[in-house]
């Protein structure tokens, strides 16, 4: 019996719709009650007055999200449920995109459906599709960018590089740091051969110049850096300022994890690990409420343990390796921008589409590949026997 993705998409939609109803009419979900309420109020203010206070993220990615909400309110009135329902649909579509990307990447429908189920039930992925936060918009466009990148790198579809850049550009409108995908992509071009042949020094140098030129353009125009001081220099200054401030709240990282000088560079790997796996690090769990974050972190432990055990498979699949490099570029940048694991949980969810298409059952994939190889050998032997008998 042929497996279908329809049950996956149906369940994903129902789970997100149920969470939306719970969040709207019963109790706030863990990700709800603060930023989402503020965004909703600002969107309505924008609808009525055409402006909001100067400190209300109007020039950052959050401002873009608020403007989208204002456009919806202008057309349909102040109906937060309808705005959130649109996000539910986008979140469901993102699940389908992850299924499609996984199928394109690994050429295995069973693994693609498995990735779809994981995306459908991944706690943070589902909850963020049901509240008025911008993460689901980034999930949607980043998953489309992943599909485009796979088509470009694996299937040599040159036009797909344009759609990849377009989707990453849209993601950047909603969060400045999403532009890091371009740096990760440039690094992948330098490190990985698309066709299996060794790259020339000229090719690598051209790629480095292209990426460097892009970063200079970003620094000059401020595109993608509105949340980070408007330039690379401003981003560094803002980072230093935030590191020198006292971290507040029970979810704050300990003081020794701050990076306040060049001698603290050794802490960067620690910050990346904390970003990916906190609060499932013993000294970070301080209250019962933190246990929900531990559950989220355990999913990342599971995925990265699988990546490590099967790193040879990922490196062999050049496109998968490109996606892994981009995801690590994101993890590096986001890890430097958070000082508590509450923010880390939200930020790492932004790049989940990259992680989920790599979170396959590698053992089952290997078994299928071995079986397929044996079948091909048997078929070739049979053809040789037929030819020799003639």
PyMOL commands that set and color helices and strands:
alter all, ss='L'
color gray80, all
select helices_A, chain A and resi 6-25+35-49+61-76+80-106+109-121+123-127+135-153+160-174+176-191+201-221+226-228+232-243+255-257+262-277+282-284+288-309+311-316+318-336+341-349+352-356+362-389
alter helices_A, ss='H'
color red, helices_A
deselect
rebuild
show_as cartoon
